[in-house]
Amino acid sequence: MSADNWTTCLKCKSKKENDTKKAKLKVEASYGKVTSSEYLSLINDISNKKDEKEMTLREDYEIGIDAFGTFSVNYSASCTKCKFKYSYDYIEET
């Protein structure tokens, strides 16, 4: 069975942003204390990681009305990287 959608995991995105902030602080702290090539290497590492977009959040969903008139919504999401999981089910009998 294939996923209905693949997208970026917000939990992973938030962690990546925090890691980038820490890396930037490290670069700022290293200014004048490391060689220029090492400094440029640190900046390039941040730039390369910033451009990476990981589509690790798998979304599966179904919405519809069955033969008896029961309306249902089923949604689930799970990240292949951080193992985040979420699910939602709604059923309304008519």
C-alpha positions in Angstrom: 0.0 0.0 0.0 1.4 3.4 -0.9 1.1 6.6 1.1 -1.4 9.3 0.1 1.2 12.0 0.7 4.8 12.5 1.7 5.8 15.8 3.3 8.2 17.4 5.8 7.8 16.3 9.5 7.3 19.4 11.6 9.1 17.8 14.6 12.2 17.0 12.5 12.0 20.5 10.9 12.0 22.1 14.4 14.9 20.0 15.5 16.9 20.9 12.4 16.2 24.6 12.9 17.5 24.4 16.5 20.5 22.5 15.4 21.2 25.2 12.7 20.9 27.9 15.4 23.5 26.1 17.6 25.8 25.6 14.6 25.5 29.3 13.8 26.5 30.2 17.4 29.4 27.9 17.1 30.5 29.6 13.8 30.2 33.0 15.5 32.3 31.8 18.5 35.0 30.4 16.2 35.5 33.7 14.3 39.1 34.7 14.7 40.0 31.5 16.6 40.2 29.1 13.6 41.8 29.4 10.2 39.9 31.1 7.5 39.5 27.8 5.6 38.0 26.1 8.7 35.7 29.0 9.2 34.5 28.9 5.6 34.0 25.1 6.0 31.8 25.6 9.0 29.7 28.2 7.1 29.4 25.8 4.1 28.3 23.0 6.3 25.4 25.1 7.6 24.4 26.3 4.0 24.4 22.7 2.7 22.2 21.4 5.5 19.8 24.3 5.2 19.0 23.4 1.5 18.1 19.8 2.3 14.4 19.1 2.4 13.5 15.7 3.8 10.1 14.3 3.0 9.9 11.8 5.8 6.3 12.3 7.1 4.0 9.7 5.5 0.3 10.6 5.5 -2.5 8.2 4.9 -6.1 9.3 4.9 -9.6 8.2 3.9 -12.9 10.1 3.9 -16.3 8.9 2.8 -19.8 7.5 3.4 -20.5 3.8 3.4 -23.5 2.0 2.0 -25.3 2.4 5.4 -24.8 6.2 5.4 -22.0 6.3 8.0 -19.6 9.1 7.4 -16.0 8.5 8.4 -12.7 10.2 8.4 -9.4 8.3 9.0 -6.1 10.0 9.1 -2.6 8.9 10.2 0.8 10.3 9.9 4.2 8.8 10.8 7.8 10.0 10.4 10.3 7.5 9.1 13.2 9.5 10.7 12.0 10.5 14.2 9.2 7.9 14.7 6.6 10.7 15.4 3.1 9.2 15.0 -0.4 10.7 14.9 -3.8 9.3 14.1 -7.3 10.7 14.0 -10.6 8.8 13.5 -14.1 10.3 13.2 -17.4 8.5 12.6 -20.8 9.9 12.4 -23.9 7.7 12.1 -26.8 9.1 10.1 
